Amino acid sequence: MTVRVRFAPSPTGKLHVGNVRTALANVLFARKEKGQFVLRFEDTDIERQVHDAEQNMMAALDWLGMAPDESITHGGEYGPYRTRERAANGDYTKALDTLFDMGLVYECFVSKEELDMIRRMRTSRGLPPGYDNRHRDLTDAEREAFRAEGREPVIRFKLLDGEILFEDLVRGTVRYEAQHLGGDPVIVRSNGIPTFAFAAAVDDINQKVTHIIRGEDHVTNTAIQVRIFEALNDGKCPKFAHLPMMLDHDGGKLSKRLDSLSITQLQENGYMPEAIVSYLAAIGTSTDPQIGTIDELAERFDFSKIGRAPVRFDLDQVDRLNAQLIHKMEWPEVKDQVLDMISADMDEATLESFWQTVRPNLQRLEEVSEQFKLCFADIAPANLNDEDAAYIAQAEQTLPQGPYNGDTWSQWVGELKEKTGRKGKALFMPLRLALTGVEHGPELADLLPLIGEDRARNRLHKAAGK
């Protein structure tokens, strides 16, 4: 059996880290099992659809190294890869006819107001809110009477009483009693558009999906879909794996509105794709994040290592991995990205020296622009007390003439130490503040040749209050 998995987002916004974690689990499992990763779009929510969302999502997956094997652009034997296109092909109509022939679906004419009343009545009796299946056995005359009133029916699936059981690769054996799931679910809306639970099941059958890997918020949907699979697929179901919920840093539910955690924003903020996927591959497992390629992460992927407790997305951990990656990157690897962030009219050797100097202090590539300003632009004068300002004035007088090299700093500081008697922080910190405007940063021995004599003398002069 060839493993086939799918990721089926709705094109209603940007991909955020929660979406990508689900997609990544599918990708890693498919790669490990030498299978196929299918990307399709559940584009039935027309009102909330966002222009270019599909293209943006595919671009994000490509950037992360998670390009699908089949999609709206890659093609494939089991297309099309949009719900509405499959609807136009008659996939859902054919499946619905089969369910009608089996007596497993029916037209329901209950109005929204009636449904609200049913839910309130059930709640008042201590029952879970839901539908009470009252239109399961309408006569032809009753259906015609409702139509004469102008009512448009939905189609509901008969969720017959009894145990629903399936094996979950993360959760183990999962059991539900069908009568406790809120009544017969709607599978086709009154406007003729299939619901997710129905359309996804039909697509999974027709696209030969073998494993459905998604978040645990779909577990109840899975129980319903098991019955749909069994009805339409000769009693056979795909295998399931439900990943524990991923929360934001504060323990809240991840939302598409959290643009700071969208892949687009993380990319713009200078995060590397390897850092993001390496962290997401490890979150919620018993292993610490280790940087790796998609193929390396796939080799380590194992459902048995995934816990069931909710997990929190920690951007600090991504920062740590991102810094590890950046600190190993050479100038040719980052040249194009860095040049996009700075406005530089200088020779290649100077730019490469700049990168080598600031690289150990970067967590994200976007920080390179601030480091560039620190080296080559005007900075605000340091705010020093009178004693330190006098010290900086003396430092200006002893500043060597250029050009500078790697030994200039130690020679200059050695002379200052001898003349002033300063040492430690009192010796170095005022110099750092005067030359860079900040308390932390790259080694000044490496920075001084980049800053140069003229810029260094000017900064010292201003910091001394002259």
C-alpha positions, 0 to 999 in steps of 0.5 A: 500500500502506498501511503497517501496523506493530505492537507486541506486548508480553507483559503480564508487567510494566511498559513500560521504555525498551527496550520503548518504543524499539521501540514508538517506531520503529513509531510514527514510521515509521507516522506518517511513512508515514501508516500505522497503528500496531497494539497487540496483546498476546501473552498466552500466558505465563499463569504470568507475566502481571501484573494490570493490565499491559495497562492500565498499558502502554496508559496509558504509551503514551498519556502518551508521545503514542504512542497506537495506532490499533488496540488492545483499547480502540481497536478496529479492523477486524482484531481481536481484539488478544489472542493468546488471543482470536484462538486462541479464534476458531480463527486458529491452528487454521486455520493449523495445518491448512493447514500439516498439509495441506502436510506442513510440520508434525508431532507430536513426542513427544520428552520433556524428558529426551530433548531434554536428552540430544540437546542434550548429544550435539550439543554433545559433537560440536561441533554447536550445541545443538538438536533433531535432527528425529528425529520428523519421519517417525513412522508412525501406529503409532509415534505411537499407541505414544507416546500409549499411554505418556501422552506429549503431543506438541508440534507442530514446523514442518519447517525444511527445509534451504536458505538463508533470505534476507531484506532488513532495513531496518537490517542489509541482506541477512540470510542463514541456513542453515536446518540451522544454526538448531537443528532444527525449531522448536516452534510449538504447545506440548503444552498447545495454546498456540501459541508466539510465532514461530507466533502472531505470524506468523499474526497479522501475516498476518491483520492485514495487517502490512506492516513488522515493526520490533523488536530484533535479538534477534529476528533468528533468530526472523525467519529461522524466521518467514520460512519460516512466512510463505512457507508461509501467505502465498503466498510473501510476507513483511512487510518487516523492521527489527531495531534494535540492542540497547539496554543499560543504563548499565553495558552490561548487558541491560535488564530488566523488573526495572529499575523505575527505567527503567520509564515509570511510574517515570520519570513519577513522577520528574518526567520529561517525555514529550517528553524521553524520546521525543526521546532514544529517537528519536535513540539509536543514530542519527547525529544528536544528540537534539533535542526534538520532538513525535511528528510532528516526530520522525516527519519526521526518522525514517530507518532509514538513520541507525540504526547496528548497534552496541549502544547504552547508555541514558544517563539523563543525556542525558534529564536534559539534554533534560528540563531544557531543556523545564522551563526553558521551561514557564510556570506554567499549564502545570505548575500542576496537577503542581506542586500535586500535589507540594507542600502549599501554602496561599498565593496564586497570585501567590506560587506563580507567583513561586516557579516562575519563581524555581526553574525554571532550577535544575530537571532534573526536576519532582519536584525542585520539592518540595525547592525548595519546602521550601527556600523555605517550610519549616524547614531544618536550621541550617547548620554553619559555622565560628566565623568564618563564624558571626560573619559571619552574626550580623553579617548578621542585624543588618544584615538589612533590614526587609521586605517584600522586592523584587528590589533587597533582596539587592544592597542588603543584600550591598553593606552587608555587603561594606562593613562586613566587607571580605568579597568573592566566595565568602567574602561569598556562600557563608555567606549561601547556606548560612545561608539555604538549607542548600545550596551551590547553587540559585536566585539569592538575589536572587530567593529572598530575597523568597520566603523573607521577613524572618521566615524569613530572620531565623530562619535567620540566627539559628540559623546564627549559633549563637544 
